[in-house]
Amino acid sequence: MSQNISLKEAERKVFTTAFQDGLWDILIACFLLMFAVGPFLTATALGDFWGAVVFLPFWALVCLAIWLIRRFVVTPRIGVVRYGPARKTKLAAFTVVMLVVNVVALILGLVAATSFARVPGQIFSIGFGLLLLTALSVAAYLLDFRRLYVYGLLVGLSPLVGEWLYLHAHAAHHGFPITFGVTTGIISLVGLTKFALLLRDHPIPMEEPSSVES
């Protein structure tokens, strides 16, 4: 029994090492950048559907860059991990949950785009913040990615703090550029720090030269 527990704990530790390179943090920060920059791309207060579409090529480049970095920089340092059935089940559940969250977010986004003027800003901010907080918290649980709990709190509070800045400090675009800009900066800094530490602590193994007898 203790051996099974040890094996599960060892697999969990190996699984969580996949999030120690900082690349997931950078990917999340690049996604959140849309909420900081997007409102400036359209005439509406919080952007619109086409403002989000502009980011699709940007996301494609970011995903390609992260894949290349993980393939040619990270993998030679820490290797490749193969997961057991339990972890594969969690990854499958994570995929399904994220698909549902994205569908709900798309529906809410379309509703907000068509009737934002009739919905109080506080209601929109609370709903949007709860959606982001729920998505990141569920992801943190399924992936054992504990930093996501903190990120979920930061991201979930960003719309609420932005609305407060809009009402009391007359911040433009409901404060989204400020709050999501700060949140994006914090997550980016954590990701870059993690990546720099990985490069420092895990140099590429050097092959020992084989001796040749003449």
Secondary structure, 3 states (H helix, E strand, C coil): CHHHHHHHHHHHHHHHHHHCCCHHHHHHHHHHHHHHHHHHHCCCCCCCHHHHHCCHHHHHHHHHHHHHHHHHHHHHHHCCCCCCHHHHHHHHHHHHHHHHHHHHHHHHHHHHHHHHHHCCHHHHHHHHHHHHHHHHHHHHHHHCCCHHHHHHHHHHHHHHHHHHHHHHCCCHHHHHHHHHHHHHHHHHHHHHHHHHHHHHHCCCCCCCCCCCCC
